[in-house]
Amino acid sequence: MLNVASNDEWPTGYKINPGPAPVDDNWLELFRQVPSAIISDCLGRNVGGLGLRPFHGRGSMCGRALTVRVRPGDNLMTLAAIQMAKPGDILVVDGSGDQTRAIIGGIMRAMAIKAGISGIVVNGVLRDRDDWLDGLMPIFALGCVHRGPSTDGAGEINVPVSCAGLVVNPGDLVVGDSDGVVSIPVEQLESVHERCRQLLAREASIMKAIEEGSLDPDRFNVMLRAKGCPV
């Protein structure tokens, strides 16, 4: 376990903040049952990482964000973050989208599994791709490259980060699946989940109507006529 200093006397470019309060387990259980696409819809359809791909095969993740900002191509602060992670955390690493050097690989994967981390999101690239394919550690990244990182750069832990267009704050609830990655601020969990519940019920009703052949055949014509189309 990494000990975090309580004072602000950090050298320029380095900072480790204490972690936020944990997300209630009840929210984790509820959002594990909600697809990322549904959450995205309920966040206005303009929130979520772009270009992040799952490299672990199939399998979803849900947990509290432990955020890291690193210098492109460096993984020193990511290694430090793994040491301070709590079981169930999602490691969210902002590597500025650099794809020239991998900033996480097989050894760090083993460390993350040992620490009980529930998943990893990398605004950058990974390596040792075959190691991830067993699905034991969900990971979403921009790509894969054989070139490895340096381990001496500056960085910050538990700060707001931008990850492939997705803004993530420390402690946000992060959900990832085959469609992509989204995050939800803690203060919005209740309202977002209620919107998700309603949308899931509405989609289930539509699917049932399709199966039964009872879907209103004029529903799309109504929408087109509302836009002035002569249908």
Secondary structure by P-SEA (a helix, b strand, c coil): cbbbbccccccccbbbbcccccccaaaaaaaccccaaaaaaaaccccccccccccccccccccccbbbbbcccccaaaaaaaaaccccbbbbbccccccccccccaaaaaaaaaacccbbbbccccccccccccccbbbbccccccbbbbcccccccccccccccccccccccccccccbbbbbcccaaaaaaaaaaaaaaaaaaaaaaaaacccccaaaaaaaaaacccc
